[in-house]
Amino acid sequence: MHGYKVAKEISAMFDGTYVPSAGVIYPTLQWLEDQGYVKGFRMNETTNYEISESGKKYLRQNEENINEIVHFIRNRKEGSEFPILQSAARLQRTIASSLPSMTKESKAKVAKILDEANARVSRLLNE
């Protein structure tokens, strides 16, 4: 599958509690390819990846650790901190997707709003 599909699969694996960005997916796929765990091949305009035999072996050897990580992430969804983490993630996605088209003035306004929100949250937590 290609990088976008990998990101979607990972997000589904964590029930949407973790959505990896392109800035995480593509360097990781390159590293995995450099390590020999996946093989990349060009198909039309995209690079598709498939797991190699050494990648399958690595997954088998580390299955317990991988299951613990997945379990930990999924359980975070059940905790009271989940709504806060989801709100923060939504805010991050909104800002990241809008940055390229934002003017210098709007960037300054957003930074000011974020600084004010940070100060309010800090005061609340220090009460």
CNS distance restraints for C-alpha pairs under 8 A (distance, minus, plus):
assign (resid   1 and name CA) (resid   5 and name CA) 6.00 0.50 0.50
assign (resid   1 and name CA) (resid   6 and name CA) 6.50 0.50 0.50
assign (resid   1 and name CA) (resid  48 and name CA) 4.87 0.50 0.50
assign (resid   1 and name CA) (resid  49 and name CA) 5.31 0.50 0.50
assign (resid   1 and name CA) (resid  50 and name CA) 6.68 0.50 0.50
assign (resid   2 and name CA) (resid   6 and name CA) 6.28 0.50 0.50
assign (resid   2 and name CA) (resid  46 and name CA) 6.77 0.50 0.50
assign (resid   2 and name CA) (resid  47 and name CA) 5.83 0.50 0.50
assign (resid   2 and name CA) (resid  48 and name CA) 4.17 0.50 0.50
assign (resid   2 and name CA) (resid  49 and name CA) 5.96 0.50 0.50
assign (resid   3 and name CA) (resid   7 and name CA) 6.24 0.50 0.50
assign (resid   3 and name CA) (resid  22 and name CA) 7.67 0.50 0.50
assign (resid   3 and name CA) (resid  25 and name CA) 6.39 0.50 0.50
assign (resid   3 and name CA) (resid  26 and name CA) 6.45 0.50 0.50
assign (resid   3 and name CA) (resid  29 and name CA) 7.67 0.50 0.50
assign (resid   3 and name CA) (resid  47 and name CA) 7.68 0.50 0.50
assign (resid   3 and name CA) (resid  48 and name CA) 7.17 0.50 0.50
assign (resid   3 and name CA) (resid  49 and name CA) 7.78 0.50 0.50
assign (resid   4 and name CA) (resid   8 and name CA) 6.33 0.50 0.50
assign (resid   4 and name CA) (resid  22 and name CA) 7.54 0.50 0.50
assign (resid   5 and name CA) (resid   9 and name CA) 6.11 0.50 0.50
assign (resid   6 and name CA) (resid  10 and name CA) 6.17 0.50 0.50
assign (resid   6 and name CA) (resid  25 and name CA) 7.65 0.50 0.50
assign (resid   7 and name CA) (resid  11 and name CA) 6.12 0.50 0.50
assign (resid   7 and name CA) (resid  19 and name CA) 6.86 0.50 0.50
assign (resid   7 and name CA) (resid  20 and name CA) 5.75 0.50 0.50
assign (resid   7 and name CA) (resid  21 and name CA) 7.27 0.50 0.50
assign (resid   7 and name CA) (resid  22 and name CA) 7.80 0.50 0.50
assign (resid   7 and name CA) (resid  25 and name CA) 6.61 0.50 0.50
assign (resid   8 and name CA) (resid  12 and name CA) 6.15 0.50 0.50
assign (resid   8 and name CA) (resid  19 and name CA) 7.50 0.50 0.50
assign (resid   9 and name CA) (resid  13 and name CA) 6.07 0.50 0.50
assign (resid  10 and name CA) (resid  14 and name CA) 6.46 0.50 0.50
assign (resid  10 and name CA) (resid  18 and name CA) 7.68 0.50 0.50
assign (resid  10 and name CA) (resid  19 and name CA) 7.18 0.50 0.50
assign (resid  10 and name CA) (resid  20 and name CA) 7.43 0.50 0.50
assign (resid  11 and name CA) (resid  15 and name CA) 6.21 0.50 0.50
assign (resid  11 and name CA) (resid  16 and name CA) 4.85 0.50 0.50
assign (resid  11 and name CA) (resid  17 and name CA) 6.97 0.50 0.50
assign (resid  11 and name CA) (resid  18 and name CA) 5.49 0.50 0.50
assign (resid  11 and name CA) (resid  19 and name CA) 4.84 0.50 0.50
assign (resid  11 and name CA) (resid  20 and name CA) 7.00 0.50 0.50
assign (resid  12 and name CA) (resid  16 and name CA) 5.58 0.50 0.50
assign (resid  13 and name CA) (resid  70 and name CA) 7.82 0.50 0.50
assign (resid  14 and name CA) (resid  18 and name CA) 5.97 0.50 0.50
assign (resid  14 and name CA) (resid  70 and name CA) 6.78 0.50 0.50
assign (resid  14 and name CA) (resid  73 and name CA) 6.64 0.50 0.50
assign (resid  14 and name CA) (resid  74 and name CA) 5.90 0.50 0.50
assign (resid  15 and name CA) (resid  74 and name CA) 7.12 0.50 0.50
assign (resid  17 and name CA) (resid  73 and name CA) 7.40 0.50 0.50
assign (resid  17 and name CA) (resid  74 and name CA) 7.39 0.50 0.50
assign (resid  17 and name CA) (resid  77 and name CA) 6.79 0.50 0.50
assign (resid  17 and name CA) (resid  86 and name CA) 7.36 0.50 0.50
assign (resid  20 and name CA) (resid  24 and name CA) 6.07 0.50 0.50
assign (resid  20 and name CA) (resid  25 and name CA) 6.46 0.50 0.50
assign (resid  21 and name CA) (resid  25 and name CA) 6.19 0.50 0.50
assign (resid  22 and name CA) (resid  26 and name CA) 5.85 0.50 0.50
assign (resid  23 and name CA) (resid  27 and name CA) 6.73 0.50 0.50
assign (resid  24 and name CA) (resid  28 and name CA) 6.13 0.50 0.50
assign (resid  25 and name CA) (resid  29 and name CA) 6.06 0.50 0.50
assign (resid  26 and name CA) (resid  30 and name CA) 6.15 0.50 0.50
assign (resid  27 and name CA) (resid  31 and name CA) 6.13 0.50 0.50
assign (resid  28 and name CA) (resid  32 and name CA) 6.06 0.50 0.50
assign (resid  29 and name CA) (resid  33 and name CA) 6.07 0.50 0.50
assign (resid  29 and name CA) (resid  38 and name CA) 7.57 0.50 0.50
assign (resid  30 and name CA) (resid  34 and name CA) 6.11 0.50 0.50
assign (resid  31 and name CA) (resid  35 and name CA) 6.17 0.50 0.50
assign (resid  32 and name CA) (resid  36 and name CA) 6.22 0.50 0.50
assign (resid  32 and name CA) (resid  37 and name CA) 5.19 0.50 0.50
assign (resid  32 and name CA) (resid  38 and name CA) 5.74 0.50 0.50
assign (resid  33 and name CA) (resid  37 and name CA) 5.74 0.50 0.50
assign (resid  33 and name CA) (resid  38 and name CA) 4.83 0.50 0.50
assign (resid  33 and name CA) (resid  39 and name CA) 5.68 0.50 0.50
assign (resid  33 and name CA) (resid  40 and name CA) 6.88 0.50 0.50
assign (resid  36 and name CA) (resid  52 and name CA) 6.97 0.50 0.50
assign (resid  36 and name CA) (resid  54 and name CA) 6.72 0.50 0.50
assign (resid  36 and name CA) (resid  55 and name CA) 7.03 0.50 0.50
assign (resid  37 and name CA) (resid  51 and name CA) 6.05 0.50 0.50
assign (resid  37 and name CA) (resid  52 and name CA) 5.29 0.50 0.50
assign (resid  37 and name CA) (resid  53 and name CA) 7.33 0.50 0.50
assign (resid  37 and name CA) (resid  54 and name CA) 5.51 0.50 0.50
assign (resid  37 and name CA) (resid  55 and name CA) 3.81 0.50 0.50
assign (resid  37 and name CA) (resid  56 and name CA) 7.51 0.50 0.50
assign (resid  37 and name CA) (resid  58 and name CA) 7.79 0.50 0.50
assign (resid  38 and name CA) (resid  49 and name CA) 6.25 0.50 0.50
assign (resid  38 and name CA) (resid  50 and name CA) 5.44 0.50 0.50
assign (resid  38 and name CA) (resid  51 and name CA) 4.26 0.50 0.50
assign (resid  38 and name CA) (resid  52 and name CA) 4.91 0.50 0.50
assign (resid  38 and name CA) (resid  55 and name CA) 6.24 0.50 0.50
assign (resid  39 and name CA) (resid  49 and name CA) 5.43 0.50 0.50
assign (resid  39 and name CA) (resid  50 and name CA) 5.43 0.50 0.50
assign (resid  39 and name CA) (resid  51 and name CA) 6.32 0.50 0.50
assign (resid  39 and name CA) (resid  52 and name CA) 6.25 0.50 0.50
assign (resid  40 and name CA) (resid  47 and name CA) 6.07 0.50 0.50
assign (resid  40 and name CA) (resid  48 and name CA) 5.51 0.50 0.50
assign (resid  40 and name CA) (resid  49 and name CA) 4.38 0.50 0.50
assign (resid  40 and name CA) (resid  50 and name CA) 6.68 0.50 0.50
assign (resid  41 and name CA) (resid  47 and name CA) 5.38 0.50 0.50
assign (resid  41 and name CA) (resid  48 and name CA) 5.41 0.50 0.50
assign (resid  41 and name CA) (resid  49 and name CA) 6.39 0.50 0.50
assign (resid  42 and name CA) (resid  46 and name CA) 5.82 0.50 0.50
assign (resid  42 and name CA) (resid  47 and name CA) 4.40 0.50 0.50
assign (resid  42 and name CA) (resid  48 and name CA) 6.18 0.50 0.50
assign (resid  43 and name CA) (resid  47 and name CA) 5.93 0.50 0.50
assign (resid  43 and name CA) (resid  48 and name CA) 6.56 0.50 0.50
assign (resid  51 and name CA) (resid  55 and name CA) 5.67 0.50 0.50
assign (resid  51 and name CA) (resid  56 and name CA) 6.62 0.50 0.50
assign (resid  52 and name CA) (resid  56 and name CA) 6.28 0.50 0.50
assign (resid  53 and name CA) (resid  57 and name CA) 6.19 0.50 0.50
assign (resid  54 and name CA) (resid  58 and name CA) 6.11 0.50 0.50
assign (resid  55 and name CA) (resid  59 and name CA) 6.24 0.50 0.50
assign (resid  56 and name CA) (resid  60 and name CA) 6.24 0.50 0.50
assign (resid  57 and name CA) (resid  61 and name CA) 6.18 0.50 0.50
assign (resid  58 and name CA) (resid  62 and name CA) 6.14 0.50 0.50
assign (resid  59 and name CA) (resid  63 and name CA) 5.56 0.50 0.50
assign (resid  59 and name CA) (resid  66 and name CA) 7.95 0.50 0.50
assign (resid  62 and name CA) (resid  66 and name CA) 6.22 0.50 0.50
assign (resid  63 and name CA) (resid  67 and name CA) 6.06 0.50 0.50
assign (resid  64 and name CA) (resid  68 and name CA) 6.26 0.50 0.50
assign (resid  65 and name CA) (resid  69 and name CA) 6.36 0.50 0.50
assign (resid  66 and name CA) (resid  70 and name CA) 6.28 0.50 0.50
assign (resid  67 and name CA) (resid  71 and name CA) 5.98 0.50 0.50
assign (resid  68 and name CA) (resid  72 and name CA) 6.05 0.50 0.50
assign (resid  69 and name CA) (resid  73 and name CA) 6.25 0.50 0.50
assign (resid  70 and name CA) (resid  74 and name CA) 6.12 0.50 0.50
assign (resid  71 and name CA) (resid  75 and name CA) 6.06 0.50 0.50
assign (resid  72 and name CA) (resid  76 and name CA) 6.37 0.50 0.50
assign (resid  73 and name CA) (resid  77 and name CA) 7.06 0.50 0.50
assign (resid  74 and name CA) (resid  78 and name CA) 7.46 0.50 0.50
assign (resid  75 and name CA) (resid  79 and name CA) 6.91 0.50 0.50
assign (resid  76 and name CA) (resid  81 and name CA) 7.45 0.50 0.50
assign (resid  76 and name CA) (resid  82 and name CA) 6.35 0.50 0.50
assign (resid  77 and name CA) (resid  81 and name CA) 7.93 0.50 0.50
assign (resid  77 and name CA) (resid  82 and name CA) 5.25 0.50 0.50
assign (resid  78 and name CA) (resid  82 and name CA) 6.90 0.50 0.50
assign (resid  81 and name CA) (resid  85 and name CA) 6.31 0.50 0.50
assign (resid  82 and name CA) (resid  86 and name CA) 6.04 0.50 0.50
assign (resid  83 and name CA) (resid  87 and name CA) 6.09 0.50 0.50
assign (resid  84 and name CA) (resid  88 and name CA) 6.21 0.50 0.50
assign (resid  85 and name CA) (resid  89 and name CA) 6.10 0.50 0.50
assign (resid  86 and name CA) (resid  90 and name CA) 6.14 0.50 0.50
assign (resid  87 and name CA) (resid  91 and name CA) 6.22 0.50 0.50
assign (resid  88 and name CA) (resid  92 and name CA) 6.16 0.50 0.50
assign (resid  89 and name CA) (resid  93 and name CA) 6.19 0.50 0.50
assign (resid  90 and name CA) (resid  94 and name CA) 6.13 0.50 0.50
assign (resid  91 and name CA) (resid  95 and name CA) 6.21 0.50 0.50
assign (resid  92 and name CA) (resid  96 and name CA) 5.98 0.50 0.50
assign (resid  93 and name CA) (resid  97 and name CA) 5.96 0.50 0.50
assign (resid  94 and name CA) (resid  98 and name CA) 6.21 0.50 0.50
assign (resid  95 and name CA) (resid  99 and name CA) 5.94 0.50 0.50
assign (resid  98 and name CA) (resid 102 and name CA) 6.18 0.50 0.50
assign (resid  99 and name CA) (resid 107 and name CA) 7.67 0.50 0.50
assign (resid 102 and name CA) (resid 106 and name CA) 5.96 0.50 0.50
assign (resid 102 and name CA) (resid 107 and name CA) 6.20 0.50 0.50
assign (resid 103 and name CA) (resid 107 and name CA) 6.18 0.50 0.50
assign (resid 104 and name CA) (resid 108 and name CA) 6.31 0.50 0.50
assign (resid 105 and name CA) (resid 109 and name CA) 6.34 0.50 0.50
assign (resid 106 and name CA) (resid 110 and name CA) 6.10 0.50 0.50
assign (resid 107 and name CA) (resid 111 and name CA) 6.11 0.50 0.50
assign (resid 108 and name CA) (resid 112 and name CA) 6.20 0.50 0.50
assign (resid 109 and name CA) (resid 113 and name CA) 6.26 0.50 0.50
assign (resid 110 and name CA) (resid 114 and name CA) 6.15 0.50 0.50
assign (resid 111 and name CA) (resid 115 and name CA) 6.12 0.50 0.50
assign (resid 112 and name CA) (resid 116 and name CA) 6.16 0.50 0.50
assign (resid 113 and name CA) (resid 117 and name CA) 6.13 0.50 0.50
assign (resid 114 and name CA) (resid 118 and name CA) 6.05 0.50 0.50
assign (resid 115 and name CA) (resid 119 and name CA) 6.22 0.50 0.50
assign (resid 116 and name CA) (resid 120 and name CA) 6.23 0.50 0.50
assign (resid 117 and name CA) (resid 121 and name CA) 6.14 0.50 0.50
assign (resid 118 and name CA) (resid 122 and name CA) 6.03 0.50 0.50
assign (resid 119 and name CA) (resid 123 and name CA) 6.17 0.50 0.50
assign (resid 120 and name CA) (resid 124 and name CA) 6.21 0.50 0.50
assign (resid 121 and name CA) (resid 125 and name CA) 6.16 0.50 0.50
assign (resid 122 and name CA) (resid 126 and name CA) 6.18 0.50 0.50
assign (resid 123 and name CA) (resid 127 and name CA) 6.35 0.50 0.50
